Amino acid sequence: MNPVLDLPLPFASVDADLAKNVGLYLNGIRGGFQRIGVSATGGTVKLSGFVGSFYLRQLAVETTKHVAGVRRVIDELEVDPE
């Protein structure tokens, strides 16, 4: 068991890989996703942080839904036009 996540190690590894893949996918798109944090647990991905517009917020959420392994997206993004 992983004492920090309290999950068996194979699941913790899958979740870490999923979060990494979502982050890479978002960073591959041009535009304001540099301030997004990504975490994953059991196929549920949580997006947190800031984006520059409501359009970018929606784009981040919809894009995340298309990453293999994502079952659900929790949107905790905030719009900060800077």
N, C-alpha and C positions, 0 to 999 in steps of 0.2 A: 504494500500500500504506500501511496505517496502521502506523507503526513500533511503537506500543505494543501493539496487539492482534495484529499480524502477520497480519491478514486483509484481503482486498480491502475497500474502503470500503463497497460495498453490503451485504456480509454483516455488517460491524460495525454498520451502521445498523439492519439487521433485528434483530440481537441486542439492541441498545440499546432498540429499540422494544418487543421482546418482554419484556425485563426491566421496562421502565416499565409496560407493560400489566398484567403480573402484580402489580406493586406497587400499582397503582391498584385492581385487582380485590380484592386482599387488604385494602387500606385501606377499601374500600367495605363490608366486612363488619364488623359491630359486634363489638368484643372485641379482645383482646390481640395484635394483629399489628403494633404500632408498632415493635417491636425486631427485625424480620425484615429481613435484607439479601437482595437478589435479584440474581443475575447470570445471563446466558444466553450460550450458545455453540452455534450450529448446531441450535437447537430443544431443547437440553438446558438446563433451568433448575435452578440451585442455590439452595436456600434455606438461609440460615445466620442465626444469632442465637438469640434466646431467646423462648419462649412460656411462658404461665403454667400449662399443664397438658398431659397427654398427649392429651387430647381436642382441644385447640387445635392441637397439633402435627399430628395426623392431619387435622384440618379444613383446615389450611393446605396440606398436601401434596395432598389430594384436590381442593381447590378449584383449585389451580394446574394440575392435570391437565386441567381443563376450559377453560382459556384457549386461544383459537385460536393455533396455532403451536407449542404445547408438545408435544414428542415424548417427553420423559423428564424426570423430576424426581429430583434428588439431594437427599436430606434430610440436612442437617447441623444441624438445629435441636436446641436443648437446652431441657429443661424446667427453668424456674426460677420456682417459685411465688411468689417475692418475699416 
